[in-house]
Amino acid sequence: MLGFINLNKPAGFTSHDCVAKIRRLLKTSKVGHGGTLDPAATGVLPIAVGKATRLLPLFPENKAYQAKIRLGMRTNTDDLEGDVIETKSASHITLEQAQSLLPQFIGKIEQIPPAFSAIRRDGKRLYELARKGEQVDVPVRTVEVYGIKVLGWDMGEYPELEVEIACGAGTYIRAIARDLGSLLNVGGTLAALIRTESCGMKLSQSITLEEIETQVKSGCFSLISPAIALQHLPALILSVEEVKRWMQGQKLARSQLETPTLGFTRLNDENGNFLGIGELVHSETNWLIIPKIVFT
């Protein structure tokens, strides 16, 4: 089996739980995921099956979320899964006040990830240290947020701001919720999170675990082919002779290309079969296709 699944992860499942479930459903051990989702979060979790796991680093890193930020509350995990460590009435906060601060979270920003996160430090996950009650020194990281759009506002003692966030890899929405609450001097935590896009996969085209199970039992389940999942990469078609050399891991030379694009490229045979990933470079006399991931 070789391909991908655009999984709609349910609440209460870790990303690893989803991988384990799909391993059992498809009866294969080689399954991986692209981009961890917290257990309480739902939405797009890209899954790779078989040798397609080697292709995950080639996917686009941009992500998109719908999030609800609850003001007036702080938790030790920066979401509602953790213990509440402080509450403060935020009924006086207005949408205009909250919205006016959002530009501070757009662009390349310095962010301190939550103490309860999967980041490794000295070989251990931060959440493992935090659960033991150890003092966690969380390193600051630079992330990029492309845009934040307000979707809704619910007033009350603990008002909730619903937003749409487009961002790059490594961005913690929980940290944005926490920091927005700090700027408003009332505290903040993430109340709900849906990932609407990841690795070029969209929520509207996702599939649930229940749907996968039903399709597998009825014999109609199919994976997303690498040729479709990696459409953001340029493609080259190899001749029969080039395919033979490609399968042997040899570099391929061409004197000219119609639309040369330096970097990673998809390789297909003349029948449209996916052959792997090569890197296109230019030498003094010709173009070279250097094998990076070869599928036989």
Backbone bond lengths (Angstrom), bond angles and torsions (degrees), N, CA, C in turn:
res aa  C-N    CA-C-N  psi(-1)  N-CA   C-N-CA  omega(-1)  CA-C   N-CA-C  phi
1 M - - - 1.454 - - 1.520 109.13 -
2 L 1.311 115.68 136.46 1.454 121.46 -176.18 1.522 109.31 -146.99
3 G 1.326 116.99 115.47 1.450 119.96 178.12 1.511 112.40 158.55
4 F 1.327 115.95 -163.24 1.459 121.59 -171.91 1.525 111.50 -132.09
5 I 1.326 114.29 160.68 1.463 122.27 175.21 1.526 107.94 -128.71
6 N 1.302 116.35 131.11 1.467 121.92 172.66 1.525 106.50 -92.66
7 L 1.330 115.29 87.77 1.471 120.93 -173.10 1.516 111.67 -87.22
8 N 1.342 115.35 135.09 1.459 122.07 171.06 1.524 106.98 -91.68
9 K 1.323 116.95 96.44 1.459 121.25 -174.46 1.526 110.85 -68.31
10 P 1.329 116.73 131.71 1.465 119.73 178.01 1.523 111.49 -81.27
11 A 1.313 117.19 159.65 1.464 122.01 175.20 1.524 109.45 -67.56
12 G 1.324 115.80 147.10 1.462 120.67 178.08 1.507 114.48 90.23
13 F 1.319 117.68 -9.57 1.459 122.57 177.47 1.524 109.79 -102.56
14 T 1.332 117.57 135.93 1.460 119.71 168.48 1.525 107.78 -78.02
15 S 1.317 115.89 164.91 1.461 119.59 176.54 1.523 110.17 -61.60
16 H 1.343 116.40 -36.62 1.461 120.61 178.67 1.525 110.96 -67.03
17 D 1.343 117.57 -36.32 1.468 120.90 176.14 1.525 110.29 -57.75
18 C 1.332 116.15 -42.26 1.465 120.87 -179.04 1.522 110.84 -65.93
19 V 1.326 116.52 -41.45 1.461 120.51 177.59 1.528 110.13 -61.46
20 A 1.332 116.62 -44.45 1.471 121.13 -179.66 1.527 110.63 -62.90
21 K 1.327 116.99 -40.42 1.466 121.14 179.85 1.525 110.55 -63.73
22 I 1.318 116.65 -44.01 1.466 120.14 -178.79 1.529 110.88 -69.00
23 R 1.325 116.98 -34.77 1.466 119.32 174.56 1.523 111.09 -57.27
24 R 1.336 115.95 -43.06 1.462 119.97 -179.55 1.534 111.26 -69.27
25 L 1.337 116.41 -42.52 1.461 119.97 -178.13 1.522 112.12 -64.96
26 L 1.339 116.36 -40.94 1.464 120.35 -175.86 1.527 112.42 -94.06
27 K 1.348 115.31 -4.98 1.471 120.61 179.43 1.526 111.44 55.78
28 T 1.311 115.65 48.34 1.457 121.48 176.97 1.522 108.82 -144.60
29 S 1.316 116.84 143.65 1.467 120.54 -176.76 1.515 112.80 -89.98
30 K 1.323 118.05 -21.60 1.456 120.57 -174.44 1.525 110.39 -88.70
31 V 1.327 115.32 87.01 1.464 122.50 179.57 1.525 108.08 -137.11
32 G 1.299 116.93 136.53 1.466 121.15 178.20 1.515 110.27 -141.08
33 H 1.325 117.07 170.30 1.467 120.92 179.79 1.517 110.77 -128.73
34 G 1.298 115.47 157.17 1.460 121.52 178.27 1.515 110.70 -112.66
35 G 1.329 117.62 108.49 1.454 120.68 176.75 1.502 113.73 86.42
36 T 1.329 116.93 101.77 1.461 122.32 -177.26 1.527 112.07 -65.54
37 L 1.330 115.72 139.74 1.464 121.99 171.50 1.521 108.49 -113.46
38 D 1.334 117.29 138.07 1.458 120.85 176.57 1.530 110.05 -61.90
39 P 1.336 118.01 152.88 1.474 120.85 -178.15 1.523 113.80 -53.96
40 A 1.329 118.29 -40.08 1.465 120.26 -177.20 1.524 112.81 -74.77
41 A 1.320 116.67 -19.73 1.465 120.72 -177.17 1.527 110.71 -79.19
42 T 1.322 115.74 154.75 1.456 122.32 176.12 1.523 108.82 -125.13
43 G 1.334 115.22 173.42 1.454 118.49 174.61 1.509 113.91 113.23
44 V 1.308 115.32 -160.09 1.461 122.81 -168.85 1.533 112.30 -65.66
45 L 1.331 114.78 120.75 1.458 122.15 172.65 1.527 107.07 -128.12
46 P 1.333 118.34 100.45 1.467 120.26 -179.74 1.532 110.96 -64.89
47 I 1.319 115.78 131.40 1.456 122.58 -179.60 1.528 108.82 -119.78
48 A 1.335 116.40 133.44 1.465 121.80 175.85 1.515 109.05 -110.99
49 V 1.329 115.44 139.38 1.462 121.48 -177.93 1.520 109.68 -122.19
50 G 1.348 116.34 137.15 1.453 121.17 179.57 1.518 111.91 69.64
51 K 1.309 116.25 -146.08 1.459 120.48 -178.60 1.522 113.25 -67.39
52 A 1.329 116.87 -8.74 1.467 120.53 176.98 1.527 111.64 -63.66
53 T 1.346 117.42 -17.77 1.464 119.67 176.92 1.528 111.25 -58.69
54 R 1.326 117.11 -26.94 1.463 120.88 179.93 1.522 112.21 -72.05
55 L 1.327 116.41 -14.87 1.457 120.84 -175.89 1.526 113.15 -93.39
56 L 1.326 117.71 -10.42 1.472 120.57 -175.89 1.533 113.60 -55.36
57 P 1.352 120.06 -38.98 1.470 118.89 -179.86 1.526 114.09 -64.42
58 L 1.330 117.98 -12.00 1.461 121.28 -177.10 1.524 113.24 -90.77
59 F 1.324 117.15 -5.38 1.455 120.16 -178.48 1.526 111.44 -75.67
60 P 1.339 117.47 155.60 1.473 120.60 174.70 1.521 110.13 -59.80
61 E 1.335 116.56 143.78 1.463 120.44 -176.61 1.523 113.22 -90.86
62 N 1.324 117.68 -10.69 1.467 120.39 -176.98 1.526 111.37 -64.92
63 K 1.333 115.30 142.16 1.461 121.66 179.74 1.527 109.28 -133.97
64 A 1.327 115.48 160.65 1.464 120.54 176.88 1.522 108.79 -141.14
65 Y 1.339 115.36 144.40 1.464 121.25 -175.87 1.514 110.94 -138.32
66 Q 1.337 114.91 155.64 1.462 122.28 162.83 1.520 105.79 -113.38
67 A 1.318 116.25 126.06 1.464 120.08 -174.30 1.522 110.86 -132.24
68 K 1.349 115.45 146.91 1.461 121.99 170.40 1.519 108.07 -111.90
69 I 1.318 115.93 123.46 1.465 122.54 -179.61 1.527 108.35 -106.54
70 R 1.324 115.93 120.71 1.467 120.63 178.71 1.522 109.14 -95.82
71 L 1.314 116.25 123.62 1.464 122.19 -179.80 1.527 110.31 -95.59
72 G 1.350 115.91 150.35 1.456 121.31 179.87 1.516 113.35 92.39
73 M 1.323 117.03 9.71 1.463 120.66 -177.10 1.518 110.27 -144.58
74 R 1.323 115.89 136.64 1.467 121.89 174.14 1.525 109.20 -122.88
75 T 1.334 116.44 138.90 1.457 121.03 176.17 1.523 109.26 -127.77
76 N 1.327 116.28 162.72 1.467 118.70 -177.48 1.522 112.74 -74.22
77 T 1.343 117.67 -14.29 1.458 120.69 177.90 1.530 112.50 -107.16
78 D 1.318 116.89 -2.07 1.465 123.64 -176.97 1.529 112.81 66.46
79 D 1.345 116.47 18.65 1.463 121.41 169.44 1.529 108.17 -148.12
80 L 1.308 117.22 179.67 1.463 120.50 -174.23 1.525 113.09 -77.08
81 E 1.335 117.83 -2.40 1.461 120.91 176.99 1.527 111.85 -76.44
82 G 1.328 117.02 -18.83 1.453 121.11 -175.25 1.518 113.63 -94.66
83 D 1.315 114.22 -174.46 1.463 121.16 178.26 1.527 109.68 -85.00
84 V 1.327 115.38 137.71 1.467 120.03 177.70 1.524 108.64 -74.50
85 I 1.331 115.97 125.48 1.464 119.98 -179.13 1.532 112.56 -109.33
86 E 1.330 116.40 -12.48 1.466 118.70 176.42 1.526 109.18 -166.22
87 T 1.336 115.91 140.18 1.461 121.08 170.92 1.526 108.40 -129.35
88 K 1.297 115.04 147.22 1.465 121.42 -179.45 1.528 107.34 -153.16
89 S 1.301 117.46 129.60 1.454 119.96 -179.14 1.534 110.05 -57.45
90 A 1.331 114.18 130.75 1.465 120.08 178.53 1.521 110.52 -120.11
91 S 1.333 115.86 24.97 1.472 120.27 -176.60 1.525 112.20 -64.77
92 H 1.338 116.06 -19.84 1.466 119.59 -179.73 1.526 112.76 -82.77
93 I 1.323 116.95 -11.79 1.463 120.44 -178.64 1.525 109.27 -74.80
94 T 1.323 116.44 134.69 1.463 121.44 179.22 1.529 110.15 -105.89
95 L 1.310 115.54 161.34 1.462 120.75 176.12 1.524 110.51 -58.36
96 E 1.327 116.12 -40.03 1.463 120.16 -178.57 1.524 110.97 -62.15
97 Q 1.340 117.17 -39.23 1.463 120.15 178.69 1.530 111.24 -64.21
98 A 1.325 115.78 -46.62 1.459 119.90 -179.09 1.527 111.00 -66.16
99 Q 1.333 115.76 -43.86 1.460 120.34 -176.92 1.524 111.82 -65.13
100 S 1.329 117.05 -33.20 1.471 120.62 -177.74 1.526 112.40 -66.98
101 L 1.338 117.09 -19.14 1.466 120.90 -178.50 1.527 113.22 -93.12
102 L 1.323 116.73 -13.85 1.465 119.97 -175.46 1.530 114.24 -60.88
103 P 1.352 120.25 -34.47 1.470 119.10 178.03 1.529 113.81 -57.48
104 Q 1.344 117.47 -23.11 1.461 120.18 178.55 1.528 111.79 -67.59
105 F 1.331 116.96 -15.97 1.466 121.04 -178.74 1.529 112.28 -104.33
106 I 1.315 117.17 10.72 1.463 121.47 -178.73 1.520 109.66 -108.30
107 G 1.329 116.62 140.48 1.458 122.76 -176.89 1.512 110.78 101.07
108 K 1.309 117.09 -162.03 1.454 121.12 175.05 1.521 108.35 -82.53
109 I 1.327 115.77 117.36 1.460 121.13 -173.84 1.527 110.50 -127.44
110 E 1.308 115.74 155.43 1.455 121.94 173.28 1.524 107.91 -87.82
111 Q 1.320 116.14 129.75 1.462 120.20 -175.34 1.523 110.41 -135.11
112 I 1.320 116.28 136.49 1.467 121.23 173.28 1.524 107.02 -98.86
113 P 1.321 118.79 111.39 1.467 121.13 -179.45 1.527 110.87 -61.50
114 P 1.320 117.73 159.66 1.470 121.08 176.48 1.530 111.06 -60.92
115 A 1.334 115.71 148.67 1.470 119.92 177.45 1.520 110.37 -62.32
116 F 1.338 116.58 -34.54 1.461 121.42 175.81 1.534 107.93 -90.34
117 S 1.326 116.55 83.28 1.461 121.85 179.33 1.517 109.09 -143.30
118 A 1.328 115.30 168.86 1.469 120.66 -175.12 1.524 112.40 -88.35
119 I 1.319 117.44 7.26 1.463 120.44 179.09 1.528 109.37 -64.36
120 R 1.318 114.93 139.02 1.465 119.64 179.38 1.526 111.42 -90.40
121 R 1.310 115.09 140.40 1.463 121.36 174.35 1.530 107.36 -143.17
122 D 1.334 115.52 120.73 1.468 121.23 -176.45 1.529 111.34 55.57
123 G 1.338 115.60 38.09 1.452 120.52 175.47 1.509 115.39 82.93
124 K 1.326 118.76 -0.16 1.460 121.45 -178.87 1.524 110.36 -123.33
125 R 1.334 115.36 148.04 1.460 120.37 175.11 1.523 109.18 -69.46
126 L 1.330 116.34 143.44 1.461 119.72 -179.80 1.520 111.73 -61.24
127 Y 1.344 116.99 -36.31 1.467 118.18 -178.79 1.524 111.69 -66.31
128 E 1.343 117.85 -27.75 1.455 120.65 177.63 1.527 110.59 -66.28
129 L 1.334 115.93 -40.25 1.464 120.87 178.25 1.529 110.52 -70.20
130 A 1.343 115.69 -42.38 1.467 119.97 -177.72 1.528 111.07 -64.31
131 R 1.321 117.28 -38.30 1.465 120.39 179.90 1.516 112.26 -65.81
132 K 1.327 116.87 -26.26 1.463 121.28 178.30 1.527 111.84 -83.18
133 G 1.333 115.25 -1.97 1.455 119.53 -179.71 1.516 113.81 82.20
134 E 1.330 117.05 9.92 1.463 120.35 179.97 1.519 110.45 -76.54
135 Q 1.316 115.41 148.70 1.455 120.99 177.00 1.527 108.65 -70.73
136 V 1.319 116.49 121.63 1.458 120.75 -175.32 1.520 110.05 -105.23
137 D 1.320 115.44 120.78 1.457 121.15 175.76 1.528 107.72 -91.70
138 V 1.316 116.77 99.36 1.462 121.49 -174.18 1.526 109.54 -87.10
139 P 1.325 117.52 122.81 1.471 119.86 -178.77 1.522 112.05 -72.44
140 V 1.324 115.84 141.77 1.467 121.57 176.01 1.524 108.55 -73.14
141 R 1.320 116.44 142.23 1.464 119.74 177.08 1.524 109.58 -134.17
142 T 1.323 114.84 154.88 1.460 120.87 176.68 1.515 109.04 -95.54
143 V 1.322 116.40 125.66 1.467 121.91 178.33 1.516 108.05 -127.74
144 E 1.323 115.76 169.73 1.465 119.22 -179.63 1.526 110.47 -127.20
145 V 1.313 114.88 128.55 1.467 122.33 175.93 1.521 107.02 -113.58
146 Y 1.328 116.38 123.33 1.461 120.76 -174.98 1.517 112.89 -85.59
147 G 1.330 116.34 -28.44 1.459 118.28 -179.44 1.517 111.64 -175.37
148 I 1.336 115.83 151.45 1.461 122.39 175.25 1.528 107.89 -133.10
149 K 1.321 115.51 125.41 1.460 120.96 -179.48 1.517 109.69 -120.51
150 V 1.314 116.59 130.11 1.467 121.45 178.74 1.523 109.76 -76.38
151 L 1.346 115.91 128.97 1.456 122.02 179.48 1.528 112.89 -107.29
152 G 1.346 116.15 -27.73 1.455 118.42 -177.66 1.509 112.37 -171.08
153 W 1.348 115.19 166.37 1.467 121.51 -178.40 1.524 108.52 -149.09
154 D 1.325 116.58 120.47 1.457 121.86 177.58 1.519 109.08 -110.12
155 M 1.336 116.85 117.26 1.458 121.74 -178.69 1.522 110.15 -76.90
156 G 1.327 115.72 163.15 1.453 121.59 178.12 1.511 110.87 150.03
157 E 1.331 116.26 -174.91 1.463 119.58 178.92 1.522 110.87 -62.55
158 Y 1.333 115.81 -35.43 1.465 121.66 176.02 1.535 107.53 -123.17
159 P 1.327 117.12 78.80 1.473 120.44 -175.04 1.523 111.59 -63.58
160 E 1.333 114.93 152.44 1.466 120.37 179.89 1.521 110.45 -121.18
161 L 1.307 114.93 131.42 1.459 122.86 178.22 1.522 108.22 -106.08
162 E 1.328 117.00 121.51 1.462 121.13 177.81 1.524 109.01 -99.83
163 V 1.325 116.11 128.01 1.457 120.64 -175.95 1.527 110.70 -135.19
164 E 1.320 113.82 160.26 1.453 122.74 171.89 1.524 106.34 -112.51
165 I 1.330 116.84 127.79 1.463 120.93 -174.90 1.526 109.61 -125.93
166 A 1.333 115.87 127.18 1.462 122.14 172.33 1.522 107.60 -108.23
167 C 1.330 116.71 129.23 1.459 118.88 -172.55 1.525 111.45 -152.11
168 G 1.329 114.67 173.54 1.445 121.30 177.11 1.514 111.20 -94.47
169 A 1.312 115.33 -179.40 1.466 121.34 -177.76 1.521 110.77 -63.91
170 G 1.336 115.31 146.93 1.457 120.91 175.12 1.506 115.42 85.68
171 T 1.335 118.33 -1.75 1.461 121.48 -179.45 1.523 110.23 -78.90
172 Y 1.322 116.82 129.99 1.463 121.33 176.82 1.523 109.61 -100.64
173 I 1.332 116.81 115.21 1.460 121.01 178.29 1.526 109.51 -68.41
174 R 1.329 116.51 -31.58 1.470 119.93 175.99 1.524 111.36 -58.38
175 A 1.336 115.99 -38.06 1.463 119.94 -179.35 1.531 110.99 -69.14
176 I 1.324 116.73 -35.56 1.470 120.07 176.55 1.522 109.95 -64.34
177 A 1.329 117.17 -42.55 1.472 121.19 178.37 1.518 110.59 -61.42
178 R 1.319 116.12 -46.30 1.474 121.33 -179.82 1.526 111.08 -61.63
179 D 1.335 116.47 -45.96 1.467 120.65 -174.66 1.519 112.48 -73.11
180 L 1.338 117.33 -32.35 1.464 119.73 175.20 1.520 109.46 -64.05
181 G 1.330 117.29 -43.15 1.459 120.92 177.61 1.514 112.11 -62.00
182 S 1.337 116.77 -36.60 1.472 120.45 178.77 1.523 111.06 -66.39
183 L 1.346 116.19 -41.71 1.465 119.54 179.03 1.523 111.55 -63.40
184 L 1.330 116.72 -31.31 1.467 121.12 178.94 1.526 111.97 -86.49
185 N 1.337 116.31 -2.92 1.467 123.01 177.31 1.528 113.23 62.44
186 V 1.354 115.73 30.84 1.464 119.23 176.98 1.535 111.47 -129.56
187 G 1.327 116.07 -8.13 1.458 120.06 -175.38 1.512 111.48 84.01
188 G 1.316 115.65 156.55 1.453 120.22 179.96 1.516 111.27 -156.64
189 T 1.312 115.87 153.45 1.461 120.97 178.29 1.518 108.52 -149.00
190 L 1.324 116.26 159.44 1.458 121.10 179.93 1.519 109.57 -82.95
191 A 1.338 116.19 123.33 1.465 120.78 -177.47 1.521 112.63 -95.10
192 A 1.319 117.87 -29.14 1.468 121.02 -179.93 1.520 108.30 -161.58
193 L 1.344 115.28 149.65 1.469 119.45 -179.08 1.520 110.24 -147.74
194 I 1.329 115.07 130.02 1.459 122.68 174.00 1.526 107.43 -125.59
195 R 1.338 116.70 125.59 1.464 118.72 174.85 1.527 107.93 -89.59
196 T 1.310 115.82 119.02 1.461 120.80 -175.02 1.525 112.72 -96.68
197 E 1.330 117.09 -13.52 1.470 119.82 178.34 1.519 109.74 -157.27
198 S 1.328 115.92 139.54 1.458 122.07 176.21 1.520 109.06 -161.79
199 C 1.325 116.84 137.14 1.471 121.63 179.13 1.528 111.85 56.37
200 G 1.324 116.88 30.72 1.458 120.34 -179.12 1.510 114.28 79.54
201 M 1.345 117.70 -0.79 1.464 121.90 179.21 1.523 109.59 -95.89
202 K 1.341 116.19 141.19 1.461 121.35 -175.19 1.532 111.13 -113.12
203 L 1.327 115.20 149.29 1.461 121.31 -178.60 1.522 111.83 -59.67
204 S 1.322 117.76 -36.42 1.466 121.73 -177.39 1.521 112.37 -63.78
205 Q 1.338 117.45 -18.29 1.462 121.62 -178.56 1.529 111.98 -111.46
206 S 1.345 116.62 12.92 1.465 120.72 -175.32 1.524 111.59 -83.27
207 I 1.325 115.14 171.15 1.456 122.48 -178.23 1.519 109.06 -135.69
208 T 1.316 117.75 144.19 1.462 121.84 -178.07 1.533 110.67 -88.75
209 L 1.320 115.73 165.79 1.461 120.85 176.24 1.524 110.90 -62.32
210 E 1.323 116.47 -38.04 1.472 120.62 179.43 1.528 110.60 -64.73
211 E 1.319 116.81 -40.77 1.466 120.22 179.08 1.524 111.09 -66.41
212 I 1.329 116.28 -38.49 1.471 119.94 177.46 1.522 109.97 -62.05
213 E 1.344 116.09 -45.84 1.459 120.22 -179.05 1.528 111.04 -61.03
214 T 1.320 116.76 -42.93 1.463 120.81 179.50 1.524 111.07 -63.11
215 Q 1.322 116.32 -44.20 1.468 120.28 -178.87 1.521 111.71 -67.49
216 V 1.336 117.10 -38.03 1.464 119.93 178.35 1.524 110.26 -63.12
217 K 1.338 116.56 -43.91 1.466 120.48 -179.38 1.526 112.01 -64.70
218 S 1.334 116.59 -33.04 1.468 120.29 -178.82 1.528 112.27 -89.23
219 G 1.337 116.25 -3.73 1.461 120.31 176.71 1.509 115.23 77.77
220 C 1.338 117.77 18.15 1.468 119.86 -178.13 1.528 113.19 -114.15
221 F 1.341 116.64 10.77 1.461 118.98 -179.32 1.525 110.38 -75.88
222 S 1.318 116.55 140.13 1.459 121.49 175.98 1.518 109.87 -142.58
223 L 1.310 115.36 150.11 1.456 122.06 178.88 1.530 110.26 -89.11
224 I 1.323 115.55 157.04 1.467 120.92 172.79 1.526 106.98 -75.68
225 S 1.313 117.61 124.82 1.461 120.35 -176.84 1.529 110.85 -71.80
226 P 1.335 118.01 150.34 1.469 120.88 176.95 1.517 112.45 -56.68
227 A 1.332 117.12 -33.91 1.464 120.08 -179.34 1.523 111.26 -60.93
228 I 1.343 116.48 -33.52 1.473 120.82 178.38 1.523 110.53 -82.90
229 A 1.331 116.32 -44.74 1.469 120.52 -175.62 1.524 112.29 -66.60
230 L 1.330 116.98 -26.42 1.468 120.62 -176.82 1.526 112.00 -107.72
231 Q 1.325 116.17 31.42 1.463 119.60 -178.04 1.522 113.37 -64.95
232 H 1.325 116.98 -16.69 1.466 119.08 178.51 1.530 111.63 -71.74
233 L 1.343 117.40 -13.69 1.452 121.31 177.67 1.527 109.95 -93.44
234 P 1.336 118.07 142.61 1.468 119.80 175.44 1.522 110.37 -64.27
235 A 1.335 116.34 157.86 1.462 120.47 -176.75 1.518 111.30 -124.76
236 L 1.329 115.43 148.74 1.463 122.59 174.22 1.523 108.62 -128.69
237 I 1.318 116.15 144.45 1.460 121.73 177.25 1.524 108.82 -103.49
238 L 1.326 115.94 128.80 1.458 121.46 -178.86 1.526 110.43 -97.97
239 S 1.320 115.13 143.59 1.456 120.48 175.55 1.521 109.22 -73.88
240 V 1.327 116.07 170.61 1.460 120.90 179.78 1.520 110.78 -58.48
241 E 1.318 117.16 -43.38 1.464 120.85 179.81 1.521 110.92 -67.03
242 E 1.333 117.51 -39.03 1.462 120.74 178.83 1.524 111.11 -66.36
243 V 1.334 116.60 -36.12 1.467 120.18 178.77 1.523 110.40 -60.43
244 K 1.323 117.74 -42.68 1.460 121.47 179.10 1.521 110.95 -59.33
245 R 1.306 116.31 -45.44 1.469 120.50 -179.39 1.526 111.02 -70.02
246 W 1.336 115.98 -36.67 1.472 120.65 177.76 1.522 110.90 -60.89
247 M 1.328 116.63 -43.78 1.456 121.73 -179.69 1.529 112.14 -63.19
248 Q 1.318 116.92 -22.34 1.461 121.86 177.58 1.524 112.46 -91.27
249 G 1.353 115.35 3.27 1.459 119.98 178.00 1.507 114.66 78.00
250 Q 1.325 116.77 20.93 1.460 120.35 -177.99 1.531 111.40 -87.28
251 K 1.332 115.56 150.60 1.456 120.62 172.29 1.521 108.99 -71.60
252 L 1.332 115.20 145.16 1.459 120.42 178.85 1.520 109.18 -113.13
253 A 1.324 116.18 134.70 1.462 120.96 -178.82 1.524 110.16 -112.98
254 R 1.312 115.40 138.14 1.459 121.74 174.91 1.519 109.06 -135.09
255 S 1.314 114.70 139.73 1.466 118.91 -178.66 1.516 111.56 -75.44
256 Q 1.347 116.37 -28.66 1.459 119.21 178.71 1.521 110.80 -152.56
257 L 1.342 115.25 156.15 1.454 122.80 177.30 1.517 108.32 -134.79
258 E 1.334 116.16 147.13 1.462 119.48 -178.35 1.520 111.99 -66.45
259 T 1.314 116.98 -51.64 1.471 121.00 -179.10 1.523 109.12 -131.56
260 P 1.321 117.97 73.54 1.472 120.81 -177.22 1.521 112.14 -67.55
261 T 1.339 115.56 132.94 1.456 122.15 175.40 1.520 108.02 -132.07
262 L 1.304 117.39 114.59 1.455 120.80 -178.06 1.526 110.43 -62.76
263 G 1.331 115.72 146.14 1.463 120.25 177.56 1.518 111.10 111.94
264 F 1.338 115.08 -159.88 1.462 120.59 -176.03 1.523 111.39 -71.89
265 T 1.331 115.55 143.06 1.456 121.44 179.47 1.526 110.11 -144.28
266 R 1.336 115.99 149.62 1.461 121.32 176.23 1.521 108.96 -81.89
267 L 1.327 116.47 142.94 1.456 121.08 177.09 1.520 109.81 -116.87
268 N 1.330 116.99 128.80 1.458 123.34 177.47 1.523 109.48 -126.17
269 D 1.346 115.90 155.68 1.461 117.80 171.36 1.518 108.96 -87.14
270 E 1.330 116.86 -177.58 1.462 120.92 -174.77 1.523 112.93 -68.89
271 N 1.351 116.33 -14.35 1.467 120.70 177.48 1.527 112.31 -96.23
272 G 1.332 116.68 4.26 1.462 120.62 178.55 1.508 114.92 87.59
273 N 1.323 118.48 6.33 1.462 121.79 179.28 1.526 110.44 -74.75
274 F 1.318 115.72 135.26 1.470 121.62 -178.81 1.530 110.05 -74.39
275 L 1.327 116.75 128.65 1.462 121.77 -175.81 1.529 113.57 -111.66
276 G 1.331 116.81 -14.52 1.461 118.66 179.30 1.515 112.45 135.95
277 I 1.312 114.92 -162.83 1.462 123.03 -176.04 1.521 109.76 -121.22
278 G 1.314 115.52 131.54 1.453 120.95 174.52 1.511 110.46 -122.77
279 E 1.306 115.58 162.95 1.467 120.21 175.25 1.520 108.51 -110.54
280 L 1.310 115.66 126.36 1.457 121.68 -177.59 1.531 109.55 -93.03
281 V 1.326 115.73 121.07 1.461 121.07 178.35 1.528 108.37 -129.37
282 H 1.323 116.46 162.71 1.465 120.80 -178.38 1.519 109.30 -118.49
283 S 1.323 115.20 125.32 1.458 120.24 175.37 1.523 108.24 -97.75
284 E 1.314 117.19 -171.61 1.471 120.24 -178.06 1.524 112.45 -67.00
285 T 1.329 116.17 -30.18 1.463 118.99 -173.15 1.526 114.92 -115.05
286 N 1.349 118.07 -20.71 1.462 118.69 -176.48 1.528 111.44 -158.00
287 W 1.341 114.12 -178.06 1.459 121.42 175.18 1.516 108.80 -96.75
288 L 1.324 115.89 140.46 1.458 121.32 178.00 1.525 109.83 -117.41
289 I 1.346 115.19 134.26 1.470 121.42 173.51 1.513 106.59 -106.51
290 I 1.341 116.16 108.89 1.443 121.64 -174.77 1.540 108.60 -97.87
291 P 1.338 118.43 121.67 1.476 120.27 179.66 1.525 112.14 -62.39
292 K 1.325 116.05 131.55 1.464 122.43 175.99 1.523 110.71 -116.22
293 I 1.343 117.17 -47.23 1.457 122.30 176.98 1.529 106.44 -135.72
294 V 1.322 115.98 114.98 1.462 120.90 -175.41 1.517 109.25 -109.42
295 F 1.336 116.61 126.40 1.455 121.71 174.36 1.517 109.42 -108.16
296 T 1.322 115.93 135.26 1.461 120.09 -179.41 1.520 109.99 -106.83
